[in-house]
């Protein structure tokens, strides 16, 4: 897979409740970032088709939208949702690795098939990312929930995701090293939330790094 470079490595989270607040961020940052991430708050408030259509009207290029709704259900439901999302010409969608091998495989198969249905440049190559251990979980919380610390659990999930055919892994920057050291995962895209300046508050994020630290250890 072609690895992103320069500004293409930057994904901005639009964690806002409406499009009016999103608009100022998109207008200001569009020339300087690779993608905008829309999550459950904005999707619930506005609706995904409306959001995607709005992005294109702002002049965003095809595939500049990352739909962060973390699919987690039975394989048939995940596959159906992945098909609907990918047909909106978005750049990325994600699925929980804990939905299992078949759940992730359903997301991959249904995001790579079907006719083009619109969107600038008829963008059709929606990347599927597997969510491993949420960055809001501390090492202790991860061990209590999964019976393993983050590095071990993320590696296990990532290997299963690779077998399912996903394009990339979502993990905290703390686990980048162990994934990059694993031969089967060498070509995997690693997308890392929890990135912030050293002076910024961590909020509810437990496993974080600065941008420079994440790049140094091999994050995309």
C-alpha positions in Angstrom: 0.0 0.0 0.0 1.2 3.5 -0.8 2.0 5.2 2.5 0.7 8.8 3.0 3.3 11.6 3.1 3.3 15.2 4.2 -0.1 16.7 4.9 -1.8 13.5 3.8 -0.7 12.0 7.1 -2.9 14.4 9.1 -6.5 13.5 9.9 -8.6 16.1 11.7 -11.4 15.0 13.9 -14.6 17.0 13.5 -15.9 16.4 17.0 -18.6 19.0 16.8 -22.4 18.8 17.1 -23.4 20.5 13.8 -22.2 21.5 10.3 -22.0 25.2 11.1 -19.2 24.5 13.6 -17.6 22.0 11.2 -17.6 24.5 8.4 -15.1 26.9 9.9 -12.7 24.1 10.6 -13.0 22.6 7.1 -12.6 26.0 5.4 -9.5 26.8 7.5 -7.8 23.4 7.4 -8.7 21.9 4.0 -5.5 23.0 2.3 -3.3 21.7 5.1 -4.6 18.2 5.9 -5.3 14.9 4.2 -8.6 14.0 5.6 -11.5 14.9 8.0 -12.9 12.4 10.4 -16.6 12.4 11.2 -17.8 10.4 14.2 -20.9 9.4 16.0 -21.8 12.8 17.4 -22.0 14.6 14.0 -23.4 11.5 12.3 -26.2 11.2 14.9 -27.0 14.9 14.7 -27.0 15.4 10.9 -27.0 12.0 9.1 -24.1 10.5 7.2 -25.5 11.0 3.6 -26.1 14.7 4.4 -22.6 15.1 5.9 -20.9 13.5 2.8 -22.9 15.6 0.4 -22.0 18.7 2.4 -18.3 17.9 2.3 -18.4 17.7 -1.5 -20.2 21.0 -1.7 -17.3 22.5 0.4 -14.9 21.5 -2.5 -13.4 18.6 -0.6 -11.8 16.1 -3.0 -13.0 12.5 -3.3 -12.1 10.3 -0.4 -11.3 13.1 2.0 -13.9 11.9 4.5 -13.1 9.2 7.1 -16.3 7.8 8.6 -15.5 6.9 12.2 -18.6 5.0 13.3 -16.8 1.8 14.3 -19.0 -0.9 12.9 -19.5 -3.7 15.4 -22.3 -6.3 14.8 -22.8 -9.6 13.1 -21.0 -10.1 9.8 -24.1 -9.7 7.6 -25.0 -6.4 9.2 -21.5 -5.1 9.1 -21.2 -6.0 5.4 -24.5 -4.3 4.5 -23.4 -1.1 6.4 -20.0 -1.1 4.8 -21.5 -1.3 1.4 -23.8 1.7 2.0 -20.9 3.7 3.5 -18.4 2.9 0.7 -21.0 3.8 -2.0 -20.9 7.4 -0.7 -17.4 7.7 -2.0 -15.7 8.1 1.3 -12.0 7.5 1.9 -12.1 5.4 5.0 -14.4 3.5 7.2 -13.7 1.4 10.3 -14.8 -1.8 12.0 -14.1 -3.1 15.4 -11.5 -6.0 15.4 -13.5 -7.5 18.2 -16.3 -8.1 15.7 -14.1 -11.1 14.7 -12.5 -12.4 11.5 -15.8 -12.8 9.6 -17.1 -9.4 10.6 -14.0 -7.6 9.4 -13.9 -9.7 6.2 -17.5 -8.7 5.5 -16.5 -5.1 5.8 -13.6 -5.5 3.4 -15.6 -7.5 0.8 -18.5 -5.1 0.8 -16.4 -2.0 0.6 -14.5 -3.2 -2.5 -17.4 -4.4 -4.6 -20.4 -2.9 -6.3 -21.0 -0.1 -8.8 -19.9 3.5 -8.5 -22.8 5.6 -7.3 -21.5 9.1 -7.4 -19.1 11.5 -5.7 -16.3 13.5 -7.3 -14.0 11.5 -9.6 -16.2 8.4 -9.0 -13.9 7.6 -6.0 -14.3 3.9 -5.2 -11.4 2.7 -3.2 -12.7 3.0 0.4 -10.1 1.8 2.8 -11.2 -0.4 5.7 -9.4 0.1 9.1 -9.7 -2.2 12.1 -10.1 -0.6 15.5 -8.1 -2.5 18.1 -7.9 -1.4 21.8 -9.5 2.0 22.3 -7.1 4.8 23.3 -9.4 5.7 26.2 -8.4 2.4 28.0 -5.4 2.4 30.3 -3.1 -0.6 30.4 -4.9 -1.8 33.6 -8.3 -1.3 32.1 -7.3 -3.2 29.0 -5.9 -6.1 31.1 -9.2 -6.2 33.1 -11.3 -6.2 29.9 -9.3 -8.5 27.6 -7.0 -10.4 29.9 -3.9 -8.9 28.3 -2.1 -5.6 28.2 -2.5 -3.3 25.2 0.7 -4.3 23.3 -0.2 -8.0 23.3 -3.9 -7.5 22.6 -3.4 -5.0 19.8 -0.9 -7.4 18.1 -3.4 -10.3 18.4 -6.2 -8.2 16.9 -4.0 -6.7 14.2 -2.9 -10.1 13.0 -6.5 -11.2 12.8 -7.3 -8.0 10.9 -4.5 -8.6 8.5 -5.9 -12.1 7.8 -9.3 -10.6 7.1 -7.8 -8.3 4.5 -8.2 -4.9 6.0 -6.1 -2.0 4.8 -5.0 -0.6 8.1 -5.0 -0.7 11.9 -6.2 1.8 14.4 -4.2 1.7 17.5 -2.6 4.0 20.0 0.9 5.3 19.2 2.1 3.3 22.1 1.6 0.0 20.1 3.2 1.2 16.8 6.6 -0.4 17.7 5.3 -3.9 18.3 3.2 -3.8 15.1 6.1 -2.4 12.9 8.3 -5.2 14.3 5.9 -7.9 13.1 6.7 -9.1 9.5 3.1 -9.8 8.5 2.1 -6.2 9.4 5.0 -4.4 7.6 2.7 -3.0 4.8 -0.2 -2.2 7.1 -1.4 1.4 7.4 -1.2 2.4 11.1 -3.7 5.2 12.0 -3.2 6.5 15.5 -5.6 8.6 17.5 -4.5 10.2 20.8 -2.0 12.5 19.0 -1.7 16.0 20.6 0.9 18.6 21.5 2.8 18.1 24.8 1.0 21.0 26.4 -2.5 19.8 25.5 -4.7 18.1 28.0 -5.2 14.3 27.4 -8.9 14.5 28.1 -10.3 10.9 28.2 -7.3 9.5 26.2 -5.0 7.3 28.2 -2.3 6.2 25.7 -1.1 9.3 23.8 2.0 10.7 22.1 2.9 14.0 20.5 3.0 14.2 16.7 6.8 14.0 16.6 6.9 11.0 18.9 4.3 9.1 16.8 6.2 9.8 13.5 9.5 8.7 15.1 8.2 5.3 16.1 6.6 4.6 12.7 3.1 5.9 12.7 1.4 6.9 9.4 
